[in-house]
Amino acid sequence: MKLRPLSLADESQALLAHSELAKDNFEFLLGYTEEMAWHEYLEILENEATGTNLKEGRVPATFLIAESGGNLVGRTSIRHELNDFLFNFGGHIGYGIRPSYRRQGFATEVLRQSLAYLREIGVTEVLVTCLDNNEGSKRVIESQGGLLENKVEYEGALWRRYWITSGS
């Protein structure tokens, strides 16, 4: 499995993944709307990665898809820094795996590679969050050295806040 940027050729698989994960109330393609042309969406992602023309409330972030055997299995959004919202609820890394690819080790590998990316850009203390009732994510985060700091409530849900030290 490898992480890589979205491309023009990924449109159909990415839109399918977006639709699949919407059923879980998970936004696969962050900020995407059906009114956008695909190339416009890719440009937005490129701008976010460089911190160019960021919308209010956004931080520089790298969006990568997880690909295995030519299939788009998941994605990660790697935030280069935290604003107040991300510090309290969202964390440095937001990842998701398509339902048909879960429980195959992809989430662990996506998180491992996302942590390596953050190390490369100098982020040594990484915040990763998950819903309190998401047993799979808890196991994945803890397997990568995540230490639970606390639990916080947001919009009626309880979130777990984990810190991972670079190199864990």
Summary of the structure (lengths in Angstrom):
residues: 168
radius of gyration: 15.2
end to end distance: 20.7
largest distance: 41.8
contacts: 477
relative contact order: 0.13
helix: 37%
strand: 30%
